[in-house]
Amino acid sequence: MKIRHLLRASASAVVLSALMSTAAFAQEEPAPADENTVDAIVVTVNKREQNLQDVPATVTALSGELMQDAGVKDIKDLQILTPGLTVTSTSNETVTTARIRGVGTVGDNPGLESSVGVVIDGVYRPRNGVSFGDLGELRRIEVLKGPQGTLFGKNTSAGVINILTAEPEFEFGGNAELTAGEYGTLGGSASVTGPLFGDKVAGRLFVAKRTRDGFLDVETGDGPRNSNEDVTQDFWTIRGQILATPTDNFSVRFIADYTERDELCCLATQLQVGNAANSRANFVNQVQPNGINANTNENVFSRRAYGNRSTKQDIKDQGLSAEINWDVLDGVTLTSITATRNWRAETGQDSDFTAADLVYRPADGTNYVEFGQFSQELRANGEAGPVNWLVGAFYAKEDLDSRSRLIYGEDYYDYFARRVLSGIPGNPGLALNALTEGTIFQPGTGSDDLYKQSDETFAIFTDNTWSITDSLKLTAGLRYTWSDKSLKTEYSTSGSSCDQAEAQFLALAGQIGAAGATSIAGGLCLNAENNDFDAIADADKIQKRSEEELTGTIKLAWDISEDIMVYGSYARGYKSGGFNLDRVNIVCPFGGRTETTIAGLACQNNTLPVDFQPNTDTSFDGEKADSYELGIKTKWFGNSLMLNATAFHQEYTDFQLNTFVGTAFIVESIPELTSTGIDADFLWFTPLDGLTFQGGVTWAQTKFGDFDALDLNDPSKFNGVFRLPGSTAPFAPRWSASLATSYEKDVNESLTFRGNVSLKYTSDYNTGSDLHPVKEQDAFTLVNARVGIGSPDGFWTVELFANNLFDQDYIQVAFNGPFQVDTTNPYNKAADDNISTYDAFLGAPRTVGVTLRSKF
């Protein structure tokens, strides 16, 4: 394959160019900075160490100490310390989505890659959810805002979360913690580090185990679910490291990690209950009295959920990496990062989110997603006169295997029959005689699909800073990426309802009219019930796409003084296209169509009066971003105060939108999305010894451009996104602000007090990708607090903590209750409130607990 040849050739060129840079000048070692000044903040956002204030980019840098004080253990916790960052989870904890400045990709569909990249110890994780878990001992986290394609590659069109864990040390030491709290919270971790072979090899070992009861109480109806709680926590993780430094100019760091999760997650609560007599929601009640609790419009934050099927999730995540740094010449360093990872999630789901047995995904291990990944990055960097240069090459091979099963339960036929009999004029009961129970929607039938996707990526890149004068610097970077992606799909449908509906359409139409027959056919021909998918020709089961993309950046920075820098920048970002890993129907209605639909399918060639044709082209285009920034970075009062601000404007074309439509996902490229605003950050080491403030604010206006149905790849999807043109994007609050206050003081010679209060304010925003008004989340503030007392050397510490101190209720994501929404278009609140049910995934409630720590 040409990518492999390019890899070998370009890697050789990288090494050769480094070795030939004999004119490179050695870098002077900077003087050590006081740890309580801004000068001590070192980041690696440009793939080499720099002081935060010297980087012409918007970066939120968080220390390991601050994250421990704020209770940050995973990327979801991270948002309380980061303005402009929103992280949500939905149907299970692996379905996690990060958004920066209101821009991100819904993580429910594994066919879509992330707009916000997550990198842990130099290794890119293929999806946000794959990186969800206990991050262990953290050295630092850097949140880079805006496109970062030059150095971090594709799928960073909105930003990067760069996570650096603690390295092995050559001085023996360790720590341990034990935590207990509300909801049965019990967890602990331990770490030890030290020399293994003199001063040449050091090691580090970290282990953690955490459990918690569920945040939701569950009404299980008639089962077979046997657990009455959900959103539980039960996982353990281990990470081992070896750092070898055989010579002063050579080091290699090996990391191996393994994590297992065995949890129940995630059901939803009812945001709004529709219980009109002929509403779909009420039909669910009729087949299962405890299905949706129609008697009361229960408070969504009562944390009562409904589900008769298991939501068990079994997740295994493991990986190996090796990072080599070699100073081959004075001022020239070669870096190699090699990694292999495997991640598998087996998940069950009550797909109707009720206690009725309508549809589900089995929790027996046959419904899963698995990623296998190999990556290799080579870099060389150094200095040549006034130029600090970097060149590199990157290769990645990603294999995605997914088995998607959607099964009909015992109650679906009853629900369907009630829905049809109530809403169609004439005598639909007679029309359904040929479609009797036992011949359609048989329990245990449904869809069973296999997706095998392969993605091979290669890139070469360079990033160089030219010191035009002592105070004026120009940075220019380019990256060229080649990507080959292929998908093979095997569809299997065990039901026959759709075939029967299509075959008997004329008979049904003769009894109840074409409109009634079309309604019946639509109800019978759900994606999971369409046997036409099984008949797709072998050639159409394989899809391929190749992409080549040039991205880059140019920045000009001017040091007005030693304490003030201003800069302007342009960056081009890119997120690769791909395939929707779900069934997509094309509906050819009664009488056919005269136009040609997407993928070249012509409905006029249809031989049936009504037909539901599989769409064999589920591809979507790559997403591109252009970003412009003007920023200022300042230091005050002897470098004890940092104040930074950035004005930004980001333009996205072909923004990838993933929308849930009840039992399936549709993917559409939205022509335009823009994000315009201001970021501001500060850090203050106050004159009061031990008191520190860190925080920031983001004001962002993130909006879709104007478009109509003809601007979409599939005009028929406009009905699902008709609210979007010209509107504020979902999950895009106008205001976002964070503040963390830490204070440490010696009480006496044997006791030290330490406290932290962290808060995050978020203004109102919509949590639905269709922007339905009922899915709006009001403005809210989250507060975490922790106080502790212990020995000055940290040998023992006792801490009391409260996450979500004021028990703030808020919604992560709201969505249409499957089979329970009768839309009104245009939206009529009074009518919609009475006929439709909407569900919501909630944020975590207040949890109070105690932590014991020991450091030695």
C-alpha positions in Angstrom: 0.0 0.0 0.0 1.3 3.5 -0.8 0.9 4.6 2.8 3.5 2.1 4.0 6.0 3.2 1.4 5.4 6.8 2.3 5.9 5.9 6.0 9.3 4.3 5.4 10.5 7.1 3.0 9.4 9.9 5.2 10.6 8.4 8.5 14.0 8.1 6.8 13.9 11.7 5.7 13.0 12.8 9.2 16.0 11.0 10.7 18.4 12.1 8.0 17.4 15.8 8.2 18.0 15.7 12.0 21.4 14.1 11.6 22.5 16.6 9.0 21.6 19.6 11.1 25.2 19.9 12.3 24.9 23.6 12.4 22.3 23.5 15.2 23.1 25.5 18.3 22.8 24.0 21.7 19.9 25.3 23.8 20.7 27.1 27.0 19.1 25.6 30.1 16.7 28.1 31.7 17.2 29.0 35.3 14.8 27.2 37.6 11.7 29.2 38.4 10.1 29.7 41.7 7.2 27.1 41.9 4.9 29.8 43.1 5.3 32.0 40.0 3.9 32.0 36.5 7.3 31.1 35.1 7.1 27.6 36.7 4.2 26.6 34.4 5.7 24.5 31.6 3.6 23.0 28.8 4.3 20.7 25.8 1.5 21.8 23.5 4.1 22.3 20.7 5.7 18.9 21.3 8.6 20.5 23.2 8.7 22.1 26.6 7.9 25.8 26.8 6.7 28.2 29.4 3.0 28.7 29.1 3.4 32.5 28.6 5.7 32.0 25.6 3.1 29.9 23.7 1.0 31.9 21.2 -2.1 29.8 21.7 -5.1 29.5 24.0 -4.2 26.9 26.6 -5.6 26.0 30.0 -2.9 24.3 32.1 -3.9 22.4 35.2 -1.5 21.0 37.7 -1.8 17.5 39.3 -2.1 19.1 42.7 -5.0 21.3 41.7 -6.8 18.4 40.0 -6.4 16.3 43.2 -7.8 19.1 45.3 -10.8 19.5 42.9 -11.5 15.8 42.8 -10.6 15.3 39.1 -10.2 11.6 38.2 -11.4 11.5 34.6 -12.1 13.8 31.6 -15.7 14.4 32.7 -14.5 15.8 36.1 -12.1 18.0 34.2 -14.8 20.4 33.0 -15.2 22.1 36.4 -11.7 23.6 36.0 -12.0 24.5 32.3 -14.1 27.3 30.9 -15.5 26.5 27.5 -15.2 22.7 28.0 -18.4 20.6 28.2 -18.2 16.8 28.6 -21.3 14.6 28.6 -22.2 10.9 28.7 -25.4 9.2 27.4 -26.4 5.5 27.0 -23.3 4.2 28.7 -20.2 5.8 30.1 -18.1 4.9 27.0 -20.4 7.2 25.0 -18.7 10.3 26.2 -18.4 13.6 24.2 -16.1 16.5 24.8 -16.9 19.9 23.3 -14.8 23.1 23.3 -16.3 26.5 22.6 -19.5 24.7 21.8 -18.0 22.4 19.1 -17.9 18.6 19.4 -19.1 15.4 17.9 -21.8 13.3 19.5 -20.1 10.1 20.6 -22.9 7.6 20.4 -22.0 6.4 16.9 -18.5 4.8 16.6 -18.4 5.6 12.9 -17.8 9.3 13.8 -14.4 10.4 15.1 -14.0 13.1 17.7 -13.7 16.9 17.1 -11.8 17.2 20.4 -8.8 14.9 20.5 -7.7 13.1 23.7 -4.0 12.3 24.0 -2.6 10.5 27.0 1.2 10.4 27.4 1.7 11.2 23.7 -0.7 8.5 22.5 -3.9 9.5 20.7 -7.1 7.8 21.7 -9.5 7.0 18.8 -12.7 8.3 20.5 -13.5 10.4 23.6 -15.2 7.4 25.3 -12.2 5.2 24.9 -10.2 7.6 27.1 -12.9 7.6 29.9 -11.6 6.1 33.1 -9.4 6.8 36.2 -6.5 8.8 34.9 -4.4 7.9 38.0 -1.5 10.1 39.1 -1.5 13.2 37.0 1.4 15.4 36.3 -0.5 18.0 34.2 -3.4 18.4 31.8 -3.3 20.9 29.0 -6.5 21.9 27.3 -5.8 23.4 23.9 -8.6 25.4 22.4 -9.2 25.7 18.6 -8.0 23.5 15.7 -4.7 21.7 16.5 -4.2 19.8 13.3 -0.5 20.8 12.7 1.0 18.8 15.5 -1.8 16.6 16.7 -3.3 15.6 13.4 -6.8 14.9 12.2 -9.8 14.8 14.6 -8.6 17.8 16.6 -10.7 20.3 14.7 -12.1 21.8 18.0 -9.1 21.3 20.3 -7.1 18.8 22.3 -7.1 17.5 25.8 -3.4 16.6 26.4 -3.0 14.4 29.5 0.4 13.7 31.1 0.7 11.2 33.9 3.4 11.1 36.6 6.7 9.6 35.5 8.9 7.1 37.4 11.3 8.8 39.8 14.8 7.7 40.9 14.0 8.6 44.6 11.9 6.0 46.4 8.5 7.1 47.3 4.8 6.3 47.2 1.3 7.3 48.2 -2.0 5.7 49.0 -5.6 6.9 49.4 -8.9 5.4 50.6 -12.2 7.1 50.0 -15.7 6.4 51.3 -18.9 8.3 50.8 -22.5 8.5 49.9 -24.2 6.1 47.5 -22.0 3.4 48.9 -18.9 5.0 47.4 -15.8 3.0 48.3 -12.5 3.2 46.5 -8.8 3.4 46.9 -5.5 3.7 45.1 -1.8 3.1 45.8 1.4 4.0 44.0 5.0 3.3 44.5 8.1 4.6 42.6 11.8 4.4 42.9 15.0 3.0 41.4 15.2 -0.5 40.0 18.8 -0.5 38.8 20.9 2.2 40.4 20.5 5.6 38.7 19.8 4.0 35.3 16.4 2.4 35.6 13.4 3.6 37.7 9.8 2.2 37.9 6.4 3.2 38.9 3.3 1.2 39.7 -0.2 2.5 40.2 -3.4 0.5 41.1 -6.9 1.7 41.8 -10.3 0.1 42.6 -13.5 2.1 42.9 -17.1 1.1 43.5 -20.4 3.0 44.0 -24.1 2.2 44.1 -26.4 3.6 41.4 -27.5 7.2 41.1 -30.9 6.1 39.7 -33.7 4.0 41.2 -35.3 1.7 38.6 -38.8 0.5 38.1 -38.3 -2.9 36.3 -41.9 -3.8 35.4 -42.1 -7.5 34.6 -38.4 -7.8 34.1 -36.3 -9.8 33.3 -34.0 -7.1 34.7 -33.2 -7.9 38.4 -31.4 -4.8 39.5 -33.4 -1.8 40.8 -30.5 0.6 40.5 -28.5 2.1 37.6 -25.5 4.3 36.8 -23.3 2.3 39.1 -19.5 2.3 39.3 -17.3 -0.8 39.6 -13.9 -0.8 38.0 -10.2 -1.4 38.7 -7.1 -0.3 36.9 -3.4 -0.9 36.9 -0.6 1.1 35.3 3.1 0.1 35.3 6.0 2.2 34.0 9.7 1.8 33.5 12.1 4.7 32.8 15.6 3.8 31.5 18.3 6.4 31.1 21.4 4.3 30.2 23.3 7.5 29.1 22.8 11.2 29.7 21.5 11.8 26.2 19.2 8.8 25.8 16.0 7.7 27.7 13.1 5.3 27.1 9.8 5.2 29.0 7.6 2.1 28.8 4.0 2.2 29.9 1.6 -0.7 30.3 -2.0 -0.3 31.5 -5.1 -2.4 32.0 -8.6 -1.4 33.1 -11.8 -3.4 33.6 -15.3 -2.0 34.2 -18.4 -4.0 35.2 -21.2 -1.6 35.7 -24.9 -0.8 35.0 -25.3 2.3 32.8 -27.2 4.2 31.7 -31.0 4.6 31.9 -32.7 7.9 31.7 -35.4 9.7 33.6 -38.5 11.3 32.1 -38.1 15.0 31.3 -41.7 15.3 30.1 -44.5 12.7 30.0 -47.2 12.8 27.3 -50.3 10.9 28.3 -53.1 12.0 25.9 -55.5 9.1 25.2 -54.2 8.5 21.6 -50.6 9.4 22.1 -47.8 7.0 21.5 -46.7 7.4 25.0 -50.0 6.3 26.4 -49.9 3.2 24.2 -46.8 2.2 26.1 -48.7 2.6 29.3 -51.5 0.4 28.0 -49.2 -2.6 27.3 -47.3 -2.1 30.6 -48.9 0.0 33.4 -45.5 0.8 34.9 -44.1 1.6 31.5 -43.9 5.4 31.7 -45.8 6.4 34.8 -48.5 8.4 33.0 -50.5 9.2 36.2 -48.1 12.0 37.3 -45.7 14.2 35.4 -42.9 13.1 37.8 -40.0 15.5 38.5 -37.2 14.5 36.2 -34.8 14.9 39.1 -36.5 12.4 41.3 -33.9 10.1 39.8 -36.5 7.4 39.1 -35.9 5.5 35.8 -37.9 2.8 34.0 -36.3 -0.2 32.4 -37.1 -3.9 32.2 -33.8 -4.9 30.4 -30.3 -5.0 31.7 -27.9 -2.1 31.1 -24.8 -4.1 32.0 -21.6 -2.8 30.6 -18.3 -4.8 30.5 -15.3 -2.8 29.3 -11.7 -3.8 29.0 -9.0 -1.3 28.0 -5.4 -2.2 27.7 -2.3 -0.7 26.0 1.5 -0.6 25.7 3.6 2.4 24.7 7.3 3.2 24.4 8.7 6.7 24.2 12.3 7.2 23.2 14.2 10.6 23.5 17.7 10.7 22.1 19.9 13.8 21.9 21.8 12.7 18.8 23.6 16.0 18.4 24.0 19.2 20.3 20.6 20.8 20.1 19.0 18.0 18.1 16.6 15.5 19.7 14.9 12.5 18.2 11.6 11.3 19.7 9.8 8.1 18.9 6.5 7.1 20.4 5.2 3.6 19.6 1.9 2.4 21.0 -0.6 -0.4 20.6 -4.0 -0.4 22.3 -7.1 -2.5 22.5 -10.5 -1.5 23.9 -13.7 -3.5 24.0 -17.1 -2.6 25.4 -19.9 -5.1 25.7 -23.1 -3.2 26.5 -26.7 -4.0 27.1 -29.5 -1.4 26.7 -33.1 -1.0 27.4 -33.6 0.8 24.1 -37.1 2.1 24.8 -36.2 3.4 28.2 -39.5 2.2 29.7 -40.6 -0.8 31.8 -42.5 -2.1 28.8 -40.7 -4.8 26.8 -40.5 -3.1 23.4 -36.9 -3.2 22.1 -33.5 -3.9 23.7 -29.9 -4.6 23.1 -28.9 -7.9 24.8 -26.4 -7.8 27.7 -24.9 -11.2 26.9 -21.7 -9.9 25.2 -23.1 -10.1 21.7 -23.7 -6.4 21.4 -20.2 -4.7 21.4 -17.7 -2.2 20.0 -14.0 -3.0 19.8 -11.1 -0.8 18.8 -7.6 -2.1 18.0 -5.0 0.6 17.4 -1.3 0.8 16.5 0.5 4.1 16.2 4.0 5.4 15.5 5.2 8.9 15.7 8.8 10.1 14.9 10.0 13.6 15.5 13.2 15.6 15.3 13.6 19.0 16.8 16.4 21.4 17.5 17.7 24.9 16.8 19.6 26.3 13.8 20.5 29.9 14.4 17.3 31.9 14.9 15.1 29.0 14.0 13.6 26.5 16.4 12.5 23.7 14.1 10.6 20.4 14.3 9.8 17.8 11.7 7.9 14.6 12.1 6.0 11.7 10.6 3.0 9.8 12.0 1.4 6.5 11.2 -1.7 4.9 12.7 -3.7 1.7 11.9 -7.1 1.5 13.5 -9.4 -1.5 13.3 -13.0 -1.1 14.5 -15.3 -4.1 15.0 -18.9 -3.6 16.0 -21.8 -6.0 16.4 -25.1 -4.1 16.7 -28.2 -6.0 17.8 -31.6 -4.5 18.3 -34.2 -7.1 19.4 -38.0 -6.9 19.8 -39.5 -7.7 23.2 -42.7 -9.3 24.4 -44.7 -6.1 24.2 -43.8 -4.5 20.9 -46.6 -6.2 18.8 -49.2 -5.1 21.4 -47.9 -1.5 21.3 -47.8 -1.5 17.5 -51.3 -2.8 17.1 -52.8 -0.3 19.6 -51.0 2.5 17.8 -52.3 1.5 14.4 -55.9 0.7 15.5 -56.3 4.1 17.2 -54.9 6.4 14.5 -56.2 5.2 11.1 -59.6 5.8 9.7 -61.8 3.0 8.4 -61.3 -0.5 9.8 -57.6 -1.1 10.3 -58.5 -4.2 12.5 -59.6 -6.0 9.3 -56.6 -4.8 7.5 -54.3 -6.3 10.1 -55.9 -9.7 9.9 -53.1 -10.9 7.6 -50.5 -9.4 10.0 -51.5 -11.2 13.2 -49.5 -11.6 16.3 -47.0 -14.4 15.9 -46.1 -13.5 12.3 -44.8 -10.0 12.9 -42.5 -8.5 15.6 -42.0 -11.9 17.1 -40.1 -11.6 20.5 -36.4 -12.3 20.0 -36.3 -11.2 16.4 -34.7 -8.1 15.0 -31.4 -7.0 13.5 -28.0 -8.4 14.0 -25.3 -6.4 12.1 -21.6 -6.7 11.9 -19.4 -3.7 11.0 -15.7 -4.1 10.3 -13.9 -0.8 9.6 -10.2 -0.3 8.9 -8.6 3.1 9.0 -5.0 3.7 7.9 -3.5 7.2 8.3 -0.1 8.6 7.5 1.1 12.2 7.9 4.2 14.3 7.7 4.5 17.6 9.5 6.7 20.5 10.5 6.4 23.3 13.0 9.1 26.0 13.1 9.6 29.3 15.0 11.8 32.0 13.6 13.1 34.7 15.9 13.0 37.6 13.6 14.3 39.8 16.4 14.6 39.3 20.1 11.0 40.3 20.6 9.3 39.2 17.3 8.7 35.6 16.5 7.1 34.0 13.5 5.8 30.4 13.7 4.8 28.4 10.6 3.6 24.8 10.5 2.2 22.4 7.9 0.8 18.9 8.0 -0.1 16.7 5.1 -2.3 13.7 5.9 -3.3 10.7 3.8 -6.1 8.5 5.1 -7.6 5.3 3.7 -10.8 4.0 5.3 -12.9 1.0 4.4 -16.0 -0.6 5.9 -17.4 -4.1 5.4 -21.0 -4.6 6.7 -22.9 -7.8 7.2 -26.7 -7.4 7.8 -28.9 -10.0 9.3 -32.7 -9.6 9.9 -34.7 -12.3 11.6 -38.1 -10.8 11.3 -40.4 -10.5 8.2 -42.7 -7.6 9.1 -41.5 -5.3 6.5 -41.7 -7.8 3.7 -45.3 -8.5 4.6 -46.2 -4.8 4.7 -44.7 -4.2 1.3 -46.3 -7.3 -0.2 -49.8 -6.5 1.1 -49.7 -2.8 0.7 -52.3 -2.7 -2.1 -54.7 -4.9 -0.1 -54.3 -2.6 2.9 -54.7 0.5 0.8 -58.0 -0.9 -0.7 -59.5 -1.3 2.8 -58.2 1.8 4.6 -56.7 4.1 2.0 -53.2 4.8 0.8 -52.4 7.1 3.8 -53.4 4.5 6.3 -51.6 1.7 4.5 -48.4 3.9 4.3 -48.7 4.5 8.1 -48.9 0.8 8.7 -46.0 0.1 6.4 -43.9 2.8 8.1 -44.5 1.2 11.5 -43.7 -2.2 10.2 -40.6 -1.2 8.2 -38.3 0.0 11.0 -34.7 -0.2 10.1 -34.3 -3.3 12.3 -37.1 -5.1 10.5 -36.2 -4.4 6.9 -35.1 -7.7 5.2 -33.9 -5.8 2.2 -30.7 -5.2 4.0 -30.0 -8.9 4.0 -30.2 -8.9 0.2 -27.6 -6.2 -0.4 -25.1 -7.4 -3.0 -21.7 -8.3 -1.7 -20.1 -5.5 -3.7 -22.4 -3.0 -2.0 -21.5 -4.2 1.5 -18.0 -2.8 1.1 -17.4 1.0 1.2 -14.1 2.8 0.8 -12.9 6.3 0.9 -9.5 8.0 0.6 -8.7 11.5 1.7 -5.7 13.8 1.5 -5.7 17.0 3.5 -3.2 19.9 4.0 -3.5 21.6 7.4 -1.3 24.1 9.1 -0.9 27.3 11.1 0.9 30.6 11.0 1.4 32.8 14.1 3.1 36.1 14.8 4.1 36.9 18.4 5.5 40.1 19.7 7.0 40.5 23.2 6.1 44.1 24.0 8.0 43.7 27.2 9.3 40.9 29.4 5.8 40.7 30.9 3.5 41.2 27.9 3.1 39.3 24.6 0.6 39.8 21.9 0.0 37.5 19.0 -2.2 36.7 16.0 -2.7 33.3 14.5 -4.5 31.4 11.7 -5.0 27.6 11.9 -6.6 25.1 9.6 -8.1 22.0 11.2 -9.5 18.8 9.8 -11.7 15.8 10.9 -11.8 12.9 8.6 -15.0 11.6 6.9 -16.3 8.2 7.5 -19.3 5.9 7.6 -22.5 5.8 9.6 -22.4 2.5 11.4 -26.2 2.1 11.5 -29.0 1.1 9.1 -30.3 3.8 6.9 -33.6 3.4 5.1 -34.6 5.3 2.0 -38.4 5.5 1.8 -39.9 5.3 -1.7 -43.6 6.2 -1.0 -46.8 5.2 -2.7 -46.7 6.3 -6.3 -42.9 6.5 -6.3 -40.8 9.6 -6.8 -39.7 11.4 -9.9 -36.4 12.6 -8.5 -33.3 10.5 -7.8 -32.4 10.1 -4.2 -29.0 10.1 -2.6 -26.6 7.4 -3.5 -28.1 7.2 -7.0 -31.1 5.2 -5.9 -34.0 6.0 -8.2 -37.4 5.5 -6.6 -39.1 5.5 -9.9 -37.4 2.2 -10.6 -39.2 0.8 -7.6 -41.4 -2.2 -8.5 -43.6 -1.9 -5.4 -46.2 0.7 -4.6 -44.3 1.5 -1.4 -40.7 0.4 -0.7 -38.2 0.9 2.0 -34.8 0.6 0.3 -31.5 0.2 2.2 -29.1 3.0 1.6 -25.8 1.3 0.7 -23.8 4.5 0.8 -23.6 5.6 4.5 -20.5 7.7 4.0 -20.1 11.4 5.0 -17.5 14.0 4.2 -14.6 15.3 6.2 -15.1 18.3 8.5 -12.8 21.3 8.0 -12.1 24.3 10.3 -10.5 27.7 9.9 -9.6 29.5 13.0 -8.4 33.1 13.6 -7.1 34.4 17.0 -5.8 37.6 18.5 -4.4 37.2 21.9 -2.5 38.8 24.7 -0.5 37.2 27.6 0.6 39.2 30.6 2.5 38.7 33.9 2.1 41.0 36.9 3.5 41.7 40.4 6.8 39.8 40.0 5.3 37.0 37.9 2.8 36.1 40.6 -0.3 37.0 38.5 -1.0 35.7 35.0 -3.8 37.4 32.9 -4.4 36.1 29.3 -7.1 36.8 26.8 -7.9 35.7 23.3 -10.5 36.8 20.7 -11.3 34.0 18.3 -13.4 33.2 15.3 -13.8 29.6 14.0 -15.5 28.6 10.8 -16.5 24.9 10.2 -17.6 23.5 6.9 -19.4 20.1 6.5 -19.8 19.9 10.3 -20.7 16.3 11.2 -24.0 16.1 13.0 -25.1 12.8 14.6 -28.8 12.8 15.5 -30.8 10.1 17.4 -34.2 9.5 15.9 -35.6 6.9 18.3 -33.9 3.6 17.5 -31.2 4.7 15.0 -28.8 7.5 14.3 -28.7 9.6 11.2 -25.6 11.5 10.2 -25.7 14.7 8.1 -23.0 17.2 7.1 -24.2 20.7 8.1 -22.8 23.2 5.6 -21.6 25.8 8.1 -21.0 26.3 11.8 -19.2 29.3 13.3 -17.9 30.0 16.8 -16.9 33.5 17.8 -16.0 34.8 21.2 -13.4 35.6 23.8 -11.4 33.3 26.2 -9.8 34.7 29.3 -7.7 32.9 31.9 -5.9 33.9 35.1 -3.7 32.4 37.8 -2.8 34.4 40.9 -0.3 33.4 43.6 -1.6 35.9 46.2 0.6 37.8 48.7 -1.1 35.6 51.4 1.2 32.6 51.5 -0.6 29.5 50.4 -3.6 31.2 48.8 -4.0 30.6 45.1 -6.8 31.5 42.6 -7.1 30.0 39.1 -9.9 30.4 36.7 -11.2 31.8 33.5 -14.2 32.8 31.4 -15.4 31.9 27.9 -17.9 33.9 25.9 -18.8 32.1 22.7 -21.5 32.5 20.1 -21.6 29.2 18.3 -24.2 29.1 15.5 -25.2 27.2 12.5 -25.3 29.0 9.2 -28.4 29.4 7.1 -29.2 26.4 4.9 -32.2 24.5 3.5 -33.0 20.9 2.5 -31.2 21.2 -0.9 -28.0 22.1 0.9 -27.9 18.7 2.6 -26.5 15.5 1.1 -29.8 13.9 1.8 -32.7 16.5 1.6 -35.1 14.1 3.3 -33.1 14.5 6.6 -34.1 18.2 6.8 -37.2 17.3 8.8 -34.9 16.2 11.6 -32.8 19.4 11.6 -35.2 22.1 10.5 -34.6 24.1 13.7 -30.9 24.4 13.1 -30.5 27.0 10.3 -29.3 30.2 11.9 -29.7 28.9 15.4 -27.2 28.5 18.3 -25.7 25.0 18.3 -26.6 22.4 20.9 -24.3 22.3 24.0 -23.0 25.8 23.2 -23.6 28.0 26.3 -23.0 31.7 25.7 -21.1 32.0 29.0 -18.9 29.6 30.8 -16.7 30.5 33.8 -14.6 28.6 36.3 -12.9 29.5 39.5 -10.7 27.3 41.8 -9.5 28.6 45.2 -6.8 26.7 47.1 -5.4 27.5 50.5 -2.7 25.7 52.5 -1.4 26.8 55.9 0.6 25.3 58.7 -1.6 25.2 61.8 1.4 24.3 64.0 4.6 22.3 63.6 2.7 19.0 63.4 -0.5 20.0 61.5 -1.1 21.5 58.0 -4.5 22.7 56.8 -5.5 22.5 53.1 -8.7 23.5 51.4 -10.1 23.9 47.9 -13.3 25.2 46.4 -13.9 24.9 42.7 -16.9 26.1 40.8 -18.1 26.2 37.2 -20.9 28.5 35.9 -22.6 27.6 32.6 -25.3 29.7 31.0 -28.4 28.1 29.4 -28.0 25.8 26.3 -30.0 23.2 24.4 -29.0 19.6 25.0 -30.7 18.1 21.9 -29.1 17.8 18.5 -32.5 18.8 17.0 -32.7 21.8 19.2 -36.2 20.9 20.4 -37.2 23.6 23.0 -38.1 21.0 25.7 -34.5 19.9 25.7 -33.2 23.3 27.0 -31.0 23.3 30.1 -31.2 26.4 32.3 -28.1 28.2 33.6 -26.5 26.4 36.5 -23.4 26.4 38.8 -21.5 23.4 40.1 -19.4 23.6 43.2 -16.9 21.1 44.5 -15.3 21.6 48.0 -12.6 19.8 49.9 -10.9 20.5 53.3 -8.2 18.5 54.9 -5.7 18.4 57.8 -2.6 16.3 58.1 1.1 16.2 58.8 3.3 18.8 57.0 5.2 16.1 55.2 2.0 14.6 53.9 2.6 11.2 55.6 -1.1 11.3 56.7 -4.0 13.5 55.7 -7.7 13.3 56.4 -10.0 15.1 53.9 -13.7 15.8 53.8 -15.2 16.5 50.3 -18.4 17.3 48.6 -18.8 17.1 44.9 -21.8 19.1 43.6 -21.9 20.7 47.0 -25.3 22.4 46.6 -26.9 19.4 44.9 -27.5 21.2 41.7 -29.9 19.4 39.3 -29.0 19.5 35.7 -29.4 17.6 32.5 -26.5 16.2 30.5 -28.5 15.2 27.3 -32.3 15.2 26.6 -33.7 13.0 23.8 -37.0 11.8 22.3 -38.5 8.9 24.2 -38.3 6.0 21.7 -41.8 5.3 20.3 -43.3 8.0 22.5 -43.0 11.2 20.5 -45.7 12.6 18.2 -44.1 15.7 16.7 -45.9 18.9 16.1 -44.5 21.0 13.2 -44.5 23.9 13.7 -43.9 23.3 17.4 -47.0 23.8 19.5 -46.0 23.6 23.2 -49.5 22.9 24.5 -50.1 20.1 22.1 -46.6 18.6 22.3 -46.6 18.6 26.1 -49.7 16.4 26.0 -48.7 13.8 23.5 -44.9 13.3 23.7 -42.5 11.9 26.2 -38.9 13.1 26.4 -36.2 11.5 28.5 -32.9 12.8 29.9 -29.6 11.6 31.1 -28.8 13.5 34.3 -25.7 14.9 35.9 -24.4 13.4 39.1 -26.0 14.4 42.4 -24.2 15.7 45.5 -21.8 13.1 46.9 -20.2 13.7 50.3 -17.4 11.6 51.7 -14.0 11.3 53.4 -10.6 10.5 52.0 -7.5 9.3 53.9 -4.2 9.9 52.2 -0.6 8.9 53.0 2.5 10.0 51.1 6.0 8.7 51.8 
